[in-house]
């Protein structure tokens, strides 16, 4: 049975909002708000495959990064309110459409609603469930996903408290995100794939290379390299594009340079972080950001 938080602690901010009456820091209220539910081809190859990932974009976000490429939904809360029953129907429809998986994007602030919907489709949903997160999660939230989520697609964005405070107003980000990644690995075990190379379980750790942050990227990679070998995949992304407040914020008002990205990739190789994905520099294009038009809702 759905238990709407009366003093919300779903994310590490623990803002205490009564979600029955008000919105939290994340923008979430008393019902699930979605911006899009459709097949998506732009995740890592083992997630999108040839048919697409059944991606469900949740409106609002507990991080509110100043450069978010999805700011229209994360910060401006664009979307449509749906019931848990409708959310469950969407999961099944995406499966019928041929999705390789159900991909929950920024769902942490709607965790009770999501679990309720997943309970409703138990036995009917036969494809993996992906939890796609910025990494800013509580231990309790990840524990609650045991038995519901097969794949964790998580970020480790920053090492420096200065960067995480300036860009995401979350000074404790690295401590939280690193502990989250370790917890996810312990829960899922090493990555597993089907005969077509589509991921069935495991963890992918993403890091988005930012402008003028090469030393911070190296610090993040140093930390990731200390995690158990072969227990996860790494994805180092070059797609950073100045969106939202970043357009007017130095040094975020430019894309990363070829030098910066190549340096990051070479450093990862030196650390033997080679099991995973490295984007082409050409991935930094605005057209890779989906249109949020309430498709599939």
Secondary structure, DSSP 8 states (H G I E B T S, - for coil): -----SS--SSTT-----TTTS--TTS--SSEEEEEEEEE--S-HHHHTTT-EEEEEES--SS--TT-TTHHHHTS---EEE-HHHHHHHHHHHHHTT-SEEEEES-GGGHHHHHHHHHHTTTT--SEEEEEE-S---HHHHHHTTTT-SEEEEE---S-HHHHHHHHS-TTHHHHHHHHHHHHHHHH-S-EE-TTS-EEEEEEEEEE--TT-HHHHHHHHHHHTTS-TTSSEEEEE------GGGGGSTTTTS---HHHHHHHHHHHHHTT--SEEE--GGG--GGGS---S-TT-
